[in-house]
Amino acid sequence: MAKAADKEPEGRKVIATNRRAFHDYHVLERYEAGIKLTGAEVKSLRAGHCVISDAHATVDKKKSLAWLMNLQIPEWNRGNQIVAHEPKRKRALLMHKHEILKLRQKLQEQGLTLIPLSIYFKHGFAKVELGVCKGKKLYDKREALKEKQAKREIARRVKR
C-alpha cells in the first residue's frame, strides 16, 4: 500500500516546504521556476539543508528578472575543499519572460506577494514552487485552525 510520501510525482524529491506560508497567506496561484545555484549550494540542498520560512521572491521592474530573496542555504563544508558562498544571497529564478511579465502584473495589485511554497529536485534540477499570495487576517487564521482541529477529531473517531 502506498504511503502519502510515495504519492509525489515521479522524479520529484521535496527538500523543504514552507508550512508557515499556508498558515499566513491565501495561495491564489502557483508557478514553478528553476533556481540558479552554485555547485556547493546544490550539494547542501541535496543533503536537505535549507531554511525557506523567511524567503520571498521579487520581480525586477526594469529588467524581466525574478529573484529569490532570504532563502538560507548553509555552506557546504564537507570534502577536502571548502567552497564558501553567502547563505542568504539573492538567487535568480529561471522562468520564461512571459511568465515573469504576468507575475509583475499580478504583484502590482494591492496586497499580493510572491512566496516560495516548496523547494524540490525534479529530474535532477533544483526547482521552487512559487505562490501568488494574499495575507490572511487574524480571524481567517483562527477559522483555519478550528477547521483543522475538527478534521483531526473526525479522523480520530473514525479510527476507533
C-alpha positions in Angstrom: 0.0 0.0 0.0 1.4 3.4 -0.9 2.1 6.0 1.8 1.4 9.7 1.5 5.0 10.4 0.8 5.0 7.9 -2.1 2.3 9.9 -3.9 4.7 12.6 -5.1 5.1 12.8 -8.9 7.8 10.6 -10.3 11.3 12.2 -10.3 10.4 14.8 -7.6 12.2 14.9 -4.3 11.0 17.6 -1.9 13.7 19.3 0.1 11.8 21.9 2.1 8.2 23.0 2.5 7.0 26.4 3.7 4.2 25.4 6.1 4.2 28.9 7.6 3.1 30.3 4.2 -0.1 28.2 4.2 -0.9 29.5 7.7 -0.2 33.2 7.0 -1.4 33.5 3.4 -4.2 32.5 0.9 -2.5 31.0 -2.1 -4.2 32.2 -5.2 -1.9 30.8 -8.0 1.2 28.6 -8.2 4.2 28.7 -10.5 7.2 26.5 -11.0 10.7 28.1 -11.5 14.2 26.9 -11.6 16.9 28.3 -9.3 20.3 29.4 -10.4 22.7 27.8 -7.8 26.4 27.2 -7.4 27.8 23.6 -7.0 28.2 23.9 -3.2 24.6 25.1 -2.9 23.3 22.1 -4.8 25.3 19.7 -2.6 23.9 21.4 0.5 20.3 21.2 -0.9 20.7 17.5 -1.7 21.7 16.9 1.9 18.4 18.6 2.9 19.8 21.8 4.4 17.6 24.7 3.7 15.5 27.3 5.6 12.6 28.6 3.4 10.3 30.2 6.0 11.7 33.7 5.7 12.1 33.7 2.0 10.2 35.7 -0.6 10.5 36.5 -4.3 10.6 39.8 -6.2 10.2 40.8 -9.8 12.6 43.4 -11.2 10.7 46.3 -12.8 13.4 47.5 -15.2 14.5 44.1 -16.4 12.5 41.0 -16.9 14.1 39.1 -14.0 12.8 37.4 -10.9 14.8 37.0 -7.7 14.5 34.7 -4.7 15.5 36.6 -1.5 16.4 35.4 2.0 16.5 31.7 1.2 19.1 30.3 3.5 21.3 27.5 2.2 24.1 26.9 4.6 27.7 26.5 3.4 28.9 23.0 2.3 31.9 22.2 4.4 32.4 18.5 3.7 35.2 17.1 1.5 38.7 18.4 1.0 37.8 21.8 -0.3 35.6 24.4 1.5 33.7 26.4 -1.0 32.1 29.4 0.7 29.0 31.1 -0.5 26.8 33.7 1.2 24.0 31.7 2.8 21.3 34.4 2.3 22.3 35.8 -1.1 19.7 36.6 -3.7 19.3 33.9 -6.3 18.0 34.3 -9.8 14.8 32.4 -10.8 14.7 30.8 -14.2 11.3 31.5 -15.8 10.0 32.4 -19.2 9.8 36.1 -19.9 6.0 35.9 -20.4 5.6 34.3 -17.0 7.6 37.0 -15.4 5.6 39.7 -17.1 2.4 38.0 -15.9 3.7 37.8 -12.4 4.7 41.5 -12.4 1.2 42.5 -13.4 -0.3 40.3 -10.6 2.0 41.7 -8.0 1.1 45.3 -8.8 -2.4 44.6 -7.3 -2.8 45.7 -3.7 -1.8 43.2 -1.1 -0.3 40.4 -3.2 3.1 39.0 -2.7 5.2 36.1 -4.1 6.1 33.5 -1.6 8.1 30.2 -2.2 6.0 27.3 -1.1 8.4 24.4 -1.5 11.9 23.6 -2.9 12.4 20.3 -4.6 14.5 18.4 -7.2 12.7 17.5 -10.4 14.6 15.2 -12.7 17.9 16.4 -11.2 17.2 20.1 -11.4 16.5 22.4 -8.4 13.0 23.9 -8.6 11.0 26.2 -6.4 7.2 26.3 -6.3 6.1 30.0 -6.0 2.7 31.1 -4.8 1.0 34.4 -5.6 -0.4 35.0 -2.1 -2.7 37.4 -0.2 -2.2 37.8 3.6 -4.8 36.3 5.9 -6.5 38.3 8.6 -6.4 37.1 12.2 -9.9 35.8 12.1 -9.1 33.7 9.0 -6.2 32.1 10.8 -8.4 31.2 13.7 -11.1 29.8 11.4 -8.5 27.6 9.6 -7.2 26.3 13.0 -10.8 25.4 14.0 -11.4 23.5 10.8 -8.1 21.7 11.1 -8.9 20.6 14.7 -12.4 19.4 13.6 -10.9 17.3 10.8 -8.4 15.8 13.3 -11.2 15.0 15.7 -13.3 13.3 13.0 -10.3 11.3 11.9 -9.7 10.1 15.4 -13.3 9.0 15.9 -13.3 7.1 12.5 -10.1 5.1 13.5 -11.8 3.8 16.7 
